[in-house]
Amino acid sequence: MCPEQISQVSLPAPLHGAGEALRGQGSPGWSLAAVLIAALVVGPLLAVGWIALFPDENIWPHLMATAMPRYITNTAVLAFGVGGLAAAIGAGSAWLVVMYRFPFSGLLEWLLLLPLAIPAYVGAYALADFLDYSGPVQIALREAFGWQSARDYWFPAARSRSMAVLVLAGALYPYVYLLARAAFRELSGGSYEVARALGAGPWAVFWRVGLPLARPAIAAGAAIAMMETVADFGVVDYFGIQTLTLGVFSTWLEAGNAGGAAQIALVMLAAVGMLLAFEKHSRRRARYHGSARQPRPVVRAPLQGARAWAATLLCAAPFGFGFMLPVLVIGRHALANPNSWFGPGLARALGNTLAVCGIAAALTVIAALVMVYGTRLTGRRLPRTLLPLTTLGYAAPGAVLAVGILIPLAALDHRIADAWLALTGTDPGLLLTGSAAAVVLAYLVRFFAVAEGAVDGAFGRISPSLPMAARSLGRNATGALREVYLPLMRGSVASALLLVFVDCVKELPATMLLRPFNFETLATRVHEKASLENLGDAAPAALLVMAVGLAAVALLARTNLRDRP
């Protein structure tokens, strides 16, 4: 999940703004196009439910008697562990940078965002390499104390459920940090001053004023971190933790039972749905109104001595663990294996990534433009009802979408091939599932909400008088979109393209399940090389993925800097 998507997990508010000026004035084609796009985005989720409820072979009783309790337990432990730890790190660091001045506080305020650029699976590879028996930590301990083998000392397992919680929390705490920082800032500084005047100390101000008012934002960020944890594949696969996501892979690919995989995917959807409902409920209670006057900004109190450096250390620790450690470990391997930069596999994976993710980002943004504009134009209820449902694909894990896309698409592919063979006598092969088309479709469904949120927000910021003026000058709905909306929305459309592209580059489970044979992207290359304990060859692709993620974080920092009071 990219930074600017945090607020887009919630279902969008009713359409308003510029589109109201043209409602009812568009051709039926716009309404039909909006309905078709909504059906394309929602269809895979409906397919998962259908396949799960009507499988060819019902193995649900077997799953419940064997693996499902283990899948659910591990997933729940990881989700709640990551949610709690991410909430503590994100809220604590946000409070410190908003309320206090200490060494490097201004720099750390932005550095705390950088772990968003590191996919969690890259962090897992780096941490395991750092803490393994052959890693620098244990080597240093053996040299310092004269230990000869692992039997001479105890060291925590580098690949365990607790380490997975640390890795995922280190990668996902910025979601809580961003929302909590905004919530702490939005409250007038006078509220904190009144609390101090009444005798409240620093901890009392946090517990009695700051935390209660920021609780909905913190809960929303924690829910997002938990949803990402449920959807994770790279970390749990590398650490060997049997979760629901890993269960989809093993049931489908190893046991060859698509119906069982769909049933596990349906459980994942139910879990994500509960987390999404919790996130919505937490935001529903956020009804705090400031004074009609300009609110007094928060004045950061200076910290001195040991307290100042303790605050610096507390804020630097999550940045160091979530960003610097992966960068240094992966960078060391990349420098130690310079030939890996010139391998044909890396160039091919890079080309595939740019092509597939670029096409997916362009199609996703175009579909979002058509969907949002068509819904704003029409007065019909169906498109306006379907629009909020299109955001659900973003909450669905990639493995779930892969089940809902590949099975129906494979059936359609075979029917097309059979019809073509009957008509022409030649076998065209599998046109959809045998190419990267299924991967592109999965990206479109998975990240449609990202583009839709950015596009809808851009439409809402345009004055209704502008499209009305265009219509009075003889422009139809298409002309108004081309000559009025798009020139004014260029920045938002470009941001949406970048964010969708970045998410596509980092997506792993859907790509692993849907890619054609011998088709690699940067994400799959990193995963496959790291799974073979070959971090030297995985490092260049991992650095490229991180560089793409940094582009999104830079966009976020630029947006926050522009919007900062």
C-alpha positions in Angstrom: 0.0 0.0 0.0 1.5 3.3 -1.0 1.4 6.4 1.3 -1.3 8.4 -0.4 -3.6 5.5 -0.4 -4.2 5.4 3.3 -7.4 7.4 3.3 -8.6 5.6 0.2 -9.2 2.3 1.9 -12.4 3.7 3.2 -15.4 3.8 0.9 -15.6 7.1 -0.9 -18.1 9.7 0.1 -21.0 10.6 -2.2 -19.9 12.3 -5.4 -20.0 16.0 -5.3 -18.4 19.1 -6.8 -17.6 19.6 -10.4 -19.4 16.5 -11.7 -22.7 17.7 -10.4 -22.8 20.4 -13.0 -23.0 17.8 -15.8 -25.2 15.2 -14.1 -27.8 13.9 -16.5 -26.2 15.6 -19.5 -23.9 12.7 -20.6 -24.7 10.1 -23.2 -25.8 6.6 -22.1 -22.4 5.4 -23.3 -20.7 6.9 -20.3 -23.1 5.3 -17.9 -22.7 1.9 -19.6 -18.9 2.2 -19.6 -18.9 3.0 -15.8 -21.1 -0.1 -15.2 -18.8 -2.4 -17.3 -15.7 -1.2 -15.5 -17.3 -1.7 -12.1 -18.3 -5.2 -13.2 -14.7 -5.9 -14.3 -13.3 -4.7 -10.9 -15.8 -6.4 -8.7 -16.1 -9.6 -10.8 -13.1 -11.4 -9.4 -14.3 -11.1 -5.8 -17.7 -12.5 -6.8 -15.9 -15.3 -8.6 -14.0 -16.2 -5.4 -17.3 -16.5 -3.5 -18.9 -18.6 -6.2 -16.0 -21.0 -6.6 -15.7 -21.4 -2.8 -19.4 -22.1 -2.3 -19.7 -24.5 -5.3 -16.3 -26.3 -5.6 -15.7 -29.3 -7.8 -14.4 -31.1 -4.8 -15.3 -29.9 -1.3 -12.3 -30.3 1.0 -13.6 -27.8 3.6 -14.1 -30.5 6.3 -10.6 -31.8 5.6 -9.1 -28.3 5.8 -10.9 -27.5 9.1 -9.7 -30.8 10.6 -6.1 -30.3 9.6 -4.5 -27.1 8.3 -7.1 -24.4 8.7 -6.8 -23.9 12.5 -3.1 -23.4 12.1 -3.5 -21.0 9.2 -6.0 -18.9 11.2 -4.0 -18.9 14.4 -0.8 -17.8 12.7 -2.5 -15.2 10.6 -4.3 -13.8 13.7 -1.1 -13.7 15.8 0.8 -11.9 13.1 -2.0 -9.5 12.3 -2.6 -8.4 16.0 1.0 -8.4 16.8 1.9 -6.2 13.9 -1.1 -4.0 14.5 -0.2 -3.4 18.1 3.5 -2.8 17.5 2.9 -0.6 14.5 0.4 1.5 16.5 2.9 1.9 19.4 5.8 2.9 17.1 3.8 5.1 14.8 1.8 6.9 17.5 4.8 7.4 19.7 7.1 8.7 17.0 4.4 11.0 15.7 3.8 12.5 19.1 7.5 13.2 19.6 8.1 14.9 16.3 4.9 17.0 16.6 5.2 18.1 20.2 9.0 18.4 20.9 12.2 19.8 19.4 15.2 17.6 19.8 18.4 16.9 17.8 17.5 16.0 14.2 13.8 16.2 14.9 13.0 18.0 11.7 15.0 15.5 9.6 13.6 12.5 11.4 10.1 13.7 10.8 10.6 12.8 7.1 13.0 9.9 7.5 10.3 8.1 9.5 8.4 7.8 6.2 11.2 6.0 4.3 10.4 2.4 5.4 7.3 2.7 3.1 9.8 2.4 0.2 11.0 -1.1 1.4 8.8 -4.0 0.6 8.3 -6.2 3.7 9.8 -9.2 2.0 13.0 -7.3 1.3 13.2 -6.4 4.9 12.8 -10.1 5.8 15.6 -11.2 3.6 17.9 -8.5 5.1 17.1 -9.3 8.7 17.5 -13.0 8.2 20.9 -12.5 6.5 21.9 -10.1 9.3 21.0 -12.4 12.2 21.7 -15.8 10.7 24.6 -18.0 12.0 26.7 -16.8 9.1 25.6 -13.2 9.5 27.7 -10.4 11.0 26.0 -10.4 14.4 26.7 -14.0 15.3 30.1 -13.9 13.7 31.0 -10.9 15.9 29.7 -12.7 19.0 31.7 -15.8 18.4 34.8 -13.8 17.8 34.3 -11.7 20.9 33.6 -14.6 23.3 35.6 -17.3 21.7 32.6 -19.5 20.9 33.3 -22.3 18.4 29.9 -23.4 17.3 26.1 -22.8 17.8 26.2 -25.4 20.7 28.2 -22.9 22.7 25.6 -20.2 23.0 21.9 -19.4 22.5 20.6 -17.0 19.9 17.0 -16.3 18.9 15.9 -17.9 15.6 16.3 -15.4 12.8 13.2 -16.9 11.0 10.3 -17.1 13.4 6.9 -15.7 13.9 8.2 -13.1 16.3 10.8 -11.9 13.8 8.0 -11.8 11.2 6.1 -9.4 13.5 9.1 -7.2 13.8 9.8 -7.1 10.1 6.2 -6.4 9.1 5.8 -3.7 11.9 9.0 -2.1 10.7 7.7 -1.9 7.2 4.1 -0.9 8.0 4.3 1.5 11.0 4.4 4.6 8.7 0.7 4.1 8.0 0.0 4.8 11.7 2.6 7.5 11.8 1.1 9.5 9.0 -2.4 9.4 10.3 -1.4 10.0 13.9 0.9 12.9 13.0 -1.9 14.6 11.1 -4.3 14.0 14.0 -1.9 15.5 16.6 -1.3 18.5 14.4 -5.0 19.2 13.7 -5.8 19.9 17.4 -5.3 23.5 18.4 -2.1 24.1 20.4 -4.2 25.8 23.0 -5.7 22.5 24.1 -2.3 21.2 25.0 -1.5 24.4 26.8 -4.6 24.3 28.8 -3.8 20.7 29.9 -0.3 21.8 31.0 -1.8 24.8 32.9 -4.0 22.4 34.8 -0.9 20.6 36.0 -0.7 17.7 33.5 2.8 16.5 32.9 4.1 15.2 29.5 2.7 11.7 29.9 -0.7 13.0 31.2 -1.0 15.3 28.2 -0.4 12.4 25.9 -2.7 9.9 27.6 -5.6 12.3 28.5 -5.5 14.8 25.5 -3.5 13.6 22.5 -4.2 9.9 22.5 -8.0 10.1 23.0 -8.4 12.6 20.1 -6.0 10.7 17.8 -7.4 7.2 18.7 -9.6 6.9 15.5 -6.6 7.8 13.3 -4.3 5.4 15.2 -6.9 2.6 14.9 -7.4 3.2 11.2 -3.6 3.0 10.6 -3.3 -0.1 12.7 -6.2 -1.7 10.7 -4.4 -1.0 7.5 -1.2 -2.5 8.8 -3.2 -5.6 9.9 -4.8 -5.9 6.4 -1.4 -5.7 4.8 -0.2 -8.4 7.2 -3.1 -10.7 6.3 -2.2 -10.2 2.6 1.5 -10.8 3.0 3.2 -13.7 1.1 6.9 -12.9 0.8 7.7 -12.6 4.6 5.7 -15.7 5.7 6.9 -17.8 2.8 10.6 -16.9 3.5 10.2 -17.5 7.3 8.1 -20.7 6.8 5.0 -19.5 8.7 1.8 -21.2 7.6 -0.8 -18.5 7.2 -3.9 -18.2 5.1 -2.0 -16.7 2.2 0.5 -19.5 2.2 -2.5 -21.9 2.4 -3.9 -20.6 -0.8 -0.6 -21.3 -2.6 -0.1 -24.8 -1.1 -3.7 -25.9 -1.6 -3.8 -24.6 -5.2 -0.3 -25.3 -6.5 0.7 -28.3 -4.5 -2.6 -30.1 -3.8 -4.1 -28.9 -7.1 -7.5 -28.0 -5.5 -8.8 -24.7 -6.8 -12.0 -25.0 -4.8 -10.1 -25.4 -1.5 -7.9 -22.5 -2.4 -11.0 -20.4 -3.0 -12.4 -21.4 0.3 -9.3 -20.3 2.1 -9.4 -17.1 0.0 -13.0 -16.5 1.2 -11.8 -16.8 4.8 -9.2 -14.2 4.0 -11.8 -11.9 2.5 -13.9 -12.3 5.6 -10.9 -11.4 7.8 -10.1 -8.4 5.7 -13.8 -7.4 5.7 -13.8 -7.4 9.5 -10.7 -5.2 9.6 -12.2 -2.9 7.0 -15.4 -2.6 9.1 -13.2 -1.8 12.2 -11.4 0.9 10.3 -14.7 2.4 9.1 -16.1 2.3 12.6 -13.0 4.0 14.0 -13.3 6.8 11.5 -17.0 7.2 12.0 -16.3 8.4 15.6 -13.9 11.0 14.4 -16.1 14.1 14.8 -13.9 16.8 16.2 -14.5 20.4 15.2 -12.1 23.3 15.7 -12.9 26.9 16.4 -14.2 29.1 13.6 -11.1 31.2 14.2 -7.7 30.2 12.9 -6.5 27.4 15.2 -3.3 28.1 17.2 -0.5 25.9 15.8 1.2 23.5 18.1 4.4 25.0 19.6 7.0 22.3 20.0 8.6 22.3 23.4 12.4 22.0 23.4 14.0 18.9 25.1 17.3 19.1 26.8 20.1 16.8 27.7 19.4 13.0 28.1 15.7 13.4 27.3 16.5 15.1 23.9 18.9 12.3 22.9 16.5 9.6 24.1 13.8 11.1 21.8 16.3 11.2 18.9 17.1 7.5 19.6 13.5 6.5 19.9 12.6 8.1 16.5 15.8 6.9 14.8 15.4 3.3 15.8 12.3 2.5 13.6 13.9 4.3 10.7 17.2 2.4 11.1 15.4 -1.0 11.4 12.8 -0.4 8.7 15.0 1.4 6.1 18.7 1.5 6.9 19.2 -2.1 7.8 17.6 -3.4 4.5 19.4 -0.9 2.4 22.8 -1.6 4.0 22.5 -5.4 3.9 21.1 -5.5 0.3 23.6 -2.8 -0.8 26.5 -4.9 0.6 25.5 -7.9 -1.4 25.0 -5.8 -4.5 28.5 -4.4 -4.1 30.1 -7.7 -3.4 28.5 -9.2 -6.5 28.9 -6.6 -9.3 28.5 -9.2 -12.1 24.9 -9.7 -10.9 24.0 -6.3 -12.3 24.8 -7.5 -15.9 23.0 -10.9 -15.8 20.4 -11.3 -18.6 17.8 -12.4 -16.1 17.9 -8.9 -14.4 17.5 -7.0 -17.7 14.6 -9.3 -18.7 12.9 -8.9 -15.4 13.3 -5.1 -15.5 11.9 -4.9 -19.0 8.9 -7.1 -18.0 8.3 -5.0 -15.0 8.4 -1.7 -16.9 6.1 -3.0 -19.6 3.5 -4.8 -17.5 3.4 -2.3 -14.7 3.4 0.6 -17.1 0.5 -0.8 -19.1 -1.4 -1.7 -15.9 -1.0 1.8 -14.5 -2.1 3.5 -17.7 -5.2 1.2 -18.0 -6.1 1.6 -14.4 -6.0 5.4 -14.5 -7.9 5.5 -17.7 -10.5 3.1 -16.3 -10.8 5.3 -13.2 -11.3 8.4 -15.3 -14.1 6.8 -17.3 -15.7 5.3 -14.2 -15.7 8.4 -12.1 -16.6 10.8 -14.9 -19.3 8.5 -16.2 -20.8 8.1 -12.7 -20.7 11.9 -12.2 -22.5 12.4 -15.5 -25.3 9.9 -15.0 -28.3 10.3 -12.8 -28.8 6.5 -12.7 -28.6 4.7 -9.4 -26.7 1.6 -10.6 -23.3 3.3 -11.5 -23.4 5.4 -8.3 -24.1 2.2 -6.2 -21.3 0.3 -7.9 -18.6 2.9 -7.5 -18.0 2.4 -3.8 -17.8 -1.4 -4.4 -14.9 -1.0 -6.7 -12.7 0.1 -3.8 -13.0 -3.4 -2.2 -10.5 -4.9 -4.6 -7.8 -2.8 -2.9 -8.6 -4.4 0.4 -8.5 -7.9 -1.1 -5.1 -9.7 -0.8 -3.3 -10.4 -4.1 -3.6 -14.2 -3.6 -7.4 -13.8 -3.3 -7.7 -11.9 -6.5 -5.5 -14.4 -8.3 -8.0 -17.1 -7.5 -10.9 -15.0 -8.7 -9.1 -14.1 -11.9 -7.2 -17.1 -13.1 -9.9 -19.8 -12.8 -12.7 -17.9 -14.7 -10.1 -16.5 -17.1 -8.7 -20.0 -17.8 -12.2 -21.3 -18.6 -12.8 -18.4 -21.0 -9.4 -18.9 -22.5 -10.1 -22.6 -23.3 -13.5 -21.7 -24.8 -11.9 -19.1 -27.1 -9.2 -21.6 -28.1 -11.8 -24.3 -28.8 -13.9 -21.9 -30.9 -10.9 -20.7 -32.9 -9.8 -24.2 -33.5 -13.2 -25.2 -34.8 -13.3 -22.2 -37.1 -9.8 -22.2 -38.5 -8.3 -25.6 -37.7 -5.4 -24.0 -35.9 -4.8 -23.9 -32.1 -4.1 -20.3 -30.9 -3.0 -21.4 -27.5 -4.0 -19.7 -24.3 -4.3 -16.0 -25.2 -5.1 -14.6 -21.8 -3.6 -16.9 -19.2 -0.7 -17.8 -21.4 0.4 -14.2 -21.5 0.8 -11.3 -19.0 -2.8 -10.2 -19.6 -4.0 -11.9 -16.4 -1.2 -10.1 -14.4 -2.3 -6.7 -15.9 -5.9 -7.5 -15.0 -5.0 -8.4 -11.4 -3.1 -5.1 -11.0 -6.0 -3.2 -12.4 -8.5 -4.8 -10.0 -6.1 -4.6 -7.0 -5.1 -1.0 -7.4 -8.2 0.6 -9.0 -9.1 2.2 -5.7 -5.8 4.1 -5.7 -6.5 5.7 -9.1 -10.2 6.2 -8.3 -9.4 8.1 -5.1 -6.9 10.4 -6.8 -9.2 11.0 -9.8 -12.3 11.6 -7.8 -10.5 14.0 -5.5 -9.2 15.9 -8.6 -12.7 16.2 -10.0 -14.1 17.5 -6.7 -11.6 20.3 -6.7 -12.7 21.8 -10.0 -15.3 24.6 -9.9 -18.7 23.5 -11.3 -18.8 26.8 -13.3 -15.9 25.7 -15.6 -17.6 22.6 -17.2 -20.9 24.6 -17.4 -19.1 27.3 -19.3 -17.7 24.6 -21.7 -21.2 23.2 -22.3 -22.6 26.7 -23.0 -19.9 27.0 -25.6 -21.1 23.9 -27.4 -18.8 21.3 -25.9 -20.3 17.9 -25.2 -19.4 15.7 -22.2 -16.3 14.3 -24.0 -15.2 17.8 -25.0 -15.5 19.1 -21.5 -13.4 16.2 -20.2 -10.7 16.7 -22.8 -10.6 20.5 -22.8 -11.5 21.5 -19.2 -11.0 18.6 -16.7 -7.8 16.9 -18.0 -5.7 20.0 -18.3 -6.6 20.9 -14.7 -6.1 17.4 -13.4 -2.7 16.7 -14.9 -0.9 16.7 -11.6 -3.4 14.4 -9.9 -3.5 12.0 -12.9 0.4 11.9 -13.0 0.4 11.2 -9.2 -2.1 8.4 -9.7 0.0 6.9 -12.5 3.1 6.9 -10.3 1.3 5.4 -7.2 -0.3 2.6 -9.2 2.9 1.9 -11.0 4.9 1.6 -7.7 2.3 -0.7 -6.2 2.4 -2.9 -9.3 6.2 -3.2 -9.1 6.0 -4.3 -5.4 3.1 -6.7 -5.8 4.3 -10.3 -5.2 1.5 -12.9 -4.6 -0.8 -12.0 -7.5 2.2 -11.9 -9.8 3.6 -15.3 -8.6 0.2 -17.0 -9.2 -0.8 -15.4 -12.5 2.4 -14.9 -14.5 3.0 -17.1 -17.5 5.7 -19.7 -17.5 9.3 -18.3 -17.4 8.0 -14.7 -16.9 9.9 -12.8 -14.3 9.4 -9.3 -12.8 11.7 -7.6 -10.3 9.5 -8.7 -7.4 9.4 -12.4 -8.4 13.1 -12.4 -9.2 13.9 -11.0 -5.7 11.7 -13.6 -4.1 13.0 -16.6 -6.1 16.7 -15.7 -5.7 16.3 -15.0 -2.0 14.4 -18.3 -1.5 17.5 -20.0 -2.9 19.6 -18.1 -0.4 21.2 -16.3 -3.3 21.0 -12.7 -2.0 23.9 -11.7 -4.3 21.7 -12.1 -7.4 18.6 -10.9 -5.6 20.2 -7.6 -4.5 20.2 -5.6 -7.7 16.5 -6.3 -8.3 15.7 -5.5 -4.7 17.5 -2.2 -4.9 15.6 -1.3 -8.1 12.3 -2.1 -6.3 13.3 0.1 -3.4 14.3 2.9 -5.7 10.8 2.8 -7.3 9.3 2.9 -3.8 11.4 5.9 -2.9 9.7 7.8 -5.8 6.4 7.4 -4.1 7.7 8.4 -0.7 9.3 11.5 -2.3 5.9 12.4 -3.8 4.3 11.9 -0.4 6.8 14.1 1.3 6.4 16.8 -1.4 2.6 16.7 -0.9 2.8 16.9 2.9 5.3 19.7 2.7 2.9 21.7 0.5 -0.1 21.0 2.7 1.7 21.6 6.0 0.2 24.5 8.0 
